[in-house]
Every structure is written in structure tokens, then in C-alpha cells.
Amino acid sequence: MKSEAAISEGSPAAKAGRRAVIEIGTNSVKLLVADVVAGKVQPVWEESIQTRLGRGFYESRCIQKQAVTRTTEALAKLMKHCRHCRAESLRIVATSAVREAANQQEFARVVSDVTGKPLEILSGQQEAEMTFRGIATQPELAGLRLLVMDLGGGSTEFILGERGHPQFSRSFELGCVRLLERLKPSDPPQIAELEVVQGAIMDFLASEVRPVLEPVLRASAEPVQLVCTGGTAFYLARMELKMSAFNRKRIESLRLSRDGVRQWVDRLWQMPLEKRKCIVGLTPNRADVILMGVAVVESVMDLFKFDELRVTTRSLRFAAVLEPAAAADGGGQKVQGGQPPPA
């Protein structure tokens, strides 16, 4: 199974305080191995493997057998990297698709049997708050008032806060894979299909997100910096920078204008799938779902009138390595292999 991204930034030689986190998302499974020194996260190895756990999920609300197989294969590969990097501890968390799945307990036991670790199924609130704390590890953002948008495969989290402390956080059932499963565009995509997608996103934002987010944005006159994390943001930055290799500093220094995002929407939605697969910075297995991702980013910037977007490579995994599993108990569940589902 091929990785979307495998990034080494440190030595695999064992160090005290080395920890690992695996995040099972709707679109991909991601690994972070990091040294935690004086409360700071120093990444050693990061890897992402696309498994499309959400494929076929939204019709039945059950994780499909093929998706389980792809995920367990990815987990086996990532576990090898954890051992190679000599991580002292491993934490495994799951987000939107597993959170919503009717067969979540069965899936969690499979994961635990493969890894030997309990699976933490994060609540939406837990996911949002951990994402903000993870992003606050980026020094340039630590002192700013931020609106973080964590755009994932199955959900999007909006978190408003400053100086590392979230003041508002909410998870919404708006995600790239979820949209792709519901609104499958033609190849090449048509302008009329883009209009349908944009309309569906705007309707959701206007009815579900704006009524709760706009009042907290207006509660203070202080400027707010929009920051986006997740696969869409990461690959949008790589495309903008024409970047084939990973460079955290360049990505996190990038400012994307609303016009710039709109230009990417127009360009991507005019290209057939095979041509999108050849764009520098975009991995071929992201060439389908990127259509939905950029449409969401553009709609959020339009609706809430943000002229600039910053991208971060950090995420809830950066918070998860900073705290032991017990400290993150905020509504999530843990399932150990061999246990029956709770009554």
C-alpha cells in the first residue's frame, strides 16, 4: 500500500519522550512520531495512507469490509514505522466515519486486535478542541486570534480561540468524501455540477454553521486569522507552491488569497481526472476529492468574508502526542480488542 506522504524530520535513534499517534480518518490513516521535549513537539516521522474508510459508508452508515481491509493493512505498515522509530508509546484515535458508524464497536475491536492498543473514538467536540491545541504548537500562530477550519473527509471542525485556548468549537457533518459520495461529478466535471456543489455547501453553511459561528466572530472587534488544516489545505498549498517535496516552513508561511482559491476552483473543475493527477503538488489519489475540498474552502471564505487563508501542517495529532490518553477523556470512547460492545 503506497503512502501519500512519508516525511522524516529527525533521527530514528531512540530518545526519551518519543511518542506516536495514529489517526484513523474518513479519507486516510495518518501517523505522527515525535519527540516531546519541554512541552514542545519535534516531529520525527509523519506518514499518510489513503484508505477511503468513508467509501460506501453514507448509504448504509456501516464501514464496508473492503475499507476495513485497507485500513488494517495501513495500520500494519504504520506500526512497523512506529517500531523502527522506537516510539515509547502509541495512541490510536478515530474521527468522523468511525464516530458515526453503526458498526463502530466491531471496527474498533478489529483495530485493537491488529495493533494491540485500544482505539479512542473521539467525539466531535473532542476532535475540534484537540485540533486547536495541536495547531497552537505552531509558534507563529500561538499568540493570534484564530478561526481554525479542520476540513476532513467526513466532517469539518470550526474552532475559534487565541493563545492556544479554544473559546468556541463545533464539529459539522460536512466533509470532502461525504460530499463526493453524495454529489459525484462527471469526468470531466461540468460547470452545472460545480454550481450544484457550491449551492449544497452554501446551503449547509448558511443553515448549520453561520447561525452559531457568526455571533462569536462578531463578539470581538479583534481581527481573526483564518487557518485551515487537513488534506485539502495541505495539497492546495503544495499546488500553489508547485512543491513536489515536503517543506513545512514554506507551507506554513504561505498566505492564500480568496481570489487565489477561486482560481484553483475554476482550474480544477475544468480539468479531467487524469489531467488533475498530473498537477505538481497533488498526489494522484487526491485528484477526485480535491474538487469538493476547494469548493468548501472557497465557500467558507466567501460567506464569512475572509480575504486570506493560512495553511498549517499541524493537527490534532500534535495535541495527542502532548497528552496521555487518559487526559483527553472528553466524551470519546475506548474499545479494547476482545471486549463485547457496551450495552
Residue pairs with C-beta under 8 A, 6 or more apart in sequence:
1 49
1 70
1 73
1 74
1 77
2 49
3 47
3 48
3 49
3 77
4 28
4 48
4 49
4 50
4 283
4 285
4 286
5 46
5 47
5 48
5 246
5 283
6 45
6 46
6 47
6 48
7 43
7 45
7 46
7 47
7 246
8 44
8 45
9 42
9 43
9 44
9 45
9 46
9 248
10 35
10 42
10 43
10 44
10 45
11 44
12 44
12 45
12 84
12 85
12 86
13 86
14 86
15 35
16 88
17 35
17 36
17 37
17 88
18 33
18 34
18 35
18 36
18 44
18 85
18 86
18 87
18 88
19 33
19 34
19 35
19 36
19 87
19 88
19 89
19 90
19 91
19 321
20 31
20 32
20 33
20 34
20 82
20 85
20 87
20 89
20 90
20 91
20 321
21 31
21 32
21 90
21 91
21 92
21 93
21 317
21 320
21 321
22 29
22 30
22 31
22 75
22 78
22 82
22 90
22 91
22 92
22 93
22 115
23 29
23 30
23 31
23 32
23 93
23 94
23 95
23 315
23 316
23 317
23 320
24 53
24 71
24 75
24 92
24 93
24 94
24 95
24 98
24 111
24 119
25 53
25 94
25 95
25 96
25 97
25 152
25 153
25 154
26 53
26 54
26 57
26 95
26 96
26 97
26 152
26 153
26 154
26 155
26 175
26 177
26 178
27 50
27 51
27 52
27 53
27 54
27 152
27 153
27 154
27 176
27 177
27 231
27 289
28 48
28 49
28 50
28 51
28 153
28 231
29 48
29 49
29 51
29 53
29 71
29 74
29 75
29 78
30 46
30 47
30 48
30 49
30 315
30 317
31 45
31 46
31 47
31 48
31 78
31 81
31 82
32 43
32 45
32 46
32 317
32 318
32 320
32 321
33 43
33 44
33 45
33 46
33 81
33 82
33 85
33 87
34 41
34 42
34 43
34 44
34 318
34 321
35 41
35 42
35 44
36 42
36 321
36 322
39 322
40 137
41 137
41 318
41 321
41 322
44 85
45 81
45 85
47 78
47 81
48 231
49 74
49 77
49 78
50 285
50 286
51 67
51 70
51 71
51 74
52 67
52 70
52 153
52 177
53 63
53 67
53 70
53 71
53 97
53 98
53 153
54 67
54 96
54 97
54 153
54 154
54 175
54 177
54 178
54 181
55 64
55 66
55 67
55 177
55 181
56 64
56 67
56 181
57 63
57 64
57 67
57 97
57 100
57 101
57 154
57 181
58 178
58 181
58 182
59 181
60 102
61 100
61 101
61 102
62 101
62 102
62 103
63 97
63 98
63 101
63 103
63 104
63 107
68 107
68 110
71 111
72 110
72 111
72 114
75 92
75 111
75 114
75 115
76 114
79 90
79 114
79 115
82 90
89 324
90 115
90 117
91 117
91 120
91 320
91 321
91 325
92 111
92 115
92 117
92 118
92 119
92 120
93 119
93 120
93 121
93 122
93 316
93 320
93 332
94 108
94 111
94 119
94 120
94 121
94 122
95 122
95 127
95 152
95 154
95 155
95 316
96 124
96 127
96 152
96 153
96 154
96 155
96 171
96 173
96 175
97 153
97 154
98 104
98 107
98 108
98 119
98 121
99 121
99 122
99 123
99 124
100 154
100 173
101 107
104 121
105 335
105 341
105 342
106 341
107 119
108 118
108 119
108 121
108 333
108 335
109 335
109 336
109 337
109 338
109 339
110 337
111 119
111 337
112 118
112 119
112 335
112 336
112 337
112 338
113 337
113 338
116 337
118 325
118 334
118 335
118 336
118 337
119 334
119 335
120 325
120 328
120 332
120 333
120 334
121 332
121 333
121 334
121 335
122 130
122 316
122 328
122 332
123 171
123 330
123 331
123 332
124 155
124 157
124 170
124 171
125 169
125 170
125 171
125 330
125 331
126 328
126 330
126 331
126 332
127 150
127 155
127 157
127 171
127 316
128 150
128 157
128 158
128 159
128 166
128 169
128 170
128 171
129 159
129 166
129 169
129 330
130 316
130 319
130 320
130 328
131 148
131 150
131 157
131 159
131 229
131 315
131 316
131 319
132 146
132 148
132 159
132 161
132 164
132 166
132 169
132 319
133 164
133 166
133 316
133 318
133 319
133 322
134 314
134 315
134 316
134 317
134 318
134 319
134 320
135 141
135 146
135 148
135 227
135 229
135 312
135 314
135 315
135 318
136 142
136 163
136 164
137 314
137 318
137 319
137 322
138 252
138 312
138 314
140 252
141 225
141 227
141 310
141 312
142 163
142 164
143 162
143 163
144 162
144 225
145 160
145 161
145 162
145 220
145 222
145 223
145 224
145 225
146 159
146 160
146 161
146 162
146 224
146 225
146 226
146 227
147 158
147 159
147 160
147 217
147 224
147 225
147 226
147 227
147 304
147 306
148 157
148 158
148 159
148 160
148 161
148 227
148 228
148 229
149 156
149 157
149 158
149 226
149 227
149 228
149 229
149 297
149 300
150 156
150 157
150 158
150 159
150 228
150 229
150 230
150 315
150 316
151 175
151 176
151 228
151 229
151 230
151 231
151 232
151 233
151 293
151 296
151 297
152 175
152 176
152 230
152 231
153 175
153 176
153 177
153 178
153 231
153 289
154 173
154 175
154 177
154 178
155 171
155 172
155 173
155 174
155 175
155 178
156 171
156 172
156 174
156 175
156 296
157 169
157 170
157 171
157 172
158 168
158 169
158 170
158 172
158 209
158 213
159 166
159 168
159 169
159 170
160 166
160 167
160 168
160 169
160 213
160 216
160 217
160 224
161 167
161 168
161 169
162 222
167 216
168 213
168 216
170 209
170 212
170 213
172 204
172 208
172 209
174 201
174 204
174 205
174 208
174 209
174 296
176 231
176 232
176 289
176 290
176 292
176 293
176 296
177 289
177 292
179 197
179 200
179 201
179 292
179 295
179 296
180 288
180 289
180 291
180 292
182 200
183 193
183 196
183 197
183 200
183 292
185 193
185 194
185 197
185 269
185 291
186 193
187 272
187 273
188 270
188 271
188 272
188 273
189 269
189 270
189 291
191 269
194 265
194 269
194 295
197 291
197 292
197 295
198 295
198 298
198 299
201 295
201 296
201 299
202 299
202 302
202 303
205 299
205 300
205 303
206 303
210 303
210 304
213 304
214 304
217 224
217 304
225 308
225 310
226 300
226 301
226 304
226 306
226 308
226 309
226 310
227 309
227 310
227 311
227 312
228 297
228 309
228 310
228 311
228 312
229 311
229 312
229 313
229 314
229 315
230 293
230 315
231 286
231 289
231 293
232 289
232 290
232 293
232 294
232 296
232 297
233 297
233 309
233 311
233 312
234 251
234 311
234 313
235 281
235 282
235 283
235 286
235 290
235 293
236 256
236 261
236 264
236 290
236 293
236 294
236 297
236 311
237 243
237 251
237 254
237 256
237 281
237 311
238 244
238 251
238 280
238 281
238 282
239 264
239 279
239 280
239 281
239 282
240 254
240 256
240 260
240 264
240 281
241 247
241 250
241 251
241 254
241 281
242 280
242 281
243 250
243 251
243 280
243 281
244 280
244 281
248 313
251 311
251 312
251 313
252 310
252 311
252 312
252 313
254 310
254 311
255 308
255 309
255 310
256 308
256 309
256 310
256 311
257 307
257 308
257 309
258 298
258 301
258 302
258 306
258 307
258 308
258 309
261 294
261 297
261 298
261 301
261 309
262 298
264 294
265 294
265 295
265 298
268 276
268 290
268 291
268 294
269 291
269 295
273 287
273 288
276 282
276 287
276 288
276 290
277 284
277 287
279 287
282 290
297 309
300 306
301 307
301 309
320 328
325 334
333 342
335 341
